[in-house]
Amino acid sequence: MLSKFLTGGMMIVHWVSGYWVAVVIAGEAPSWPLAARVLLYTLINLILAYEFVYKPAKECNQSHAIRHVVGVSLIPFCLGVACVIILFLL
């Protein structure tokens, strides 16, 4: 039960982070504080994906660890970016 809750939470965190990275990149003129914010969001995603998604999946099944990371971390991040792209196109 806790594992499914944690996985769902990680998916939401990665989706929101992808959304905010795309908003910062697409919304304003680039500056150092915005670049630092994008870098911070990206590092948070990498650390969370490694600690809470990749490590437990690697311990359970070595061959499915990368697939689990893509499904839980990369796809929600890309969906967050896609939401911003769709909103800017409308």
Secondary structure, DSSP 8 states (H G I E B T S, - for coil): -HHHHHHHHHHHHHHHHHHHHHHHHHHS---HHHHHHHHHHHHHHHHHIIIIIIHHHHHH-GGGHHHHHIIIIIHHHHHHHHHHHHHHH-
